[in-house]
């Protein structure tokens, strides 16, 4: 017997490719294609909140790991340029390229 005969709520399950290419989801703004600098062209979900009279903001890729270190550790936390240089030299902070190039020991 089918679920609908017993009044059980049900719906077909779509695979990821079907959802990613759903024209209605893109037209409503629920999904958005972006060009990511590292991953290429990807589709991302957007906020379901839409307020009347406002335009939906475009999704932007996140900055690479470490791109905001100077602003966070310097401007927000008040560390000097000398302290930031010491942190970088000691490997406390760095960019994503520096992190992937360094040898990290996992215990």
Secondary structure, DSSP 8 states (H G I E B T S, - for coil): --GGGGT--------HHHHHT-HHHHHHTSEEEEEETTTEEEEEE--S---TT-----------TTTTHIIIIIIIT---HHHHHHHHHTTSS--HHHHHHS-----
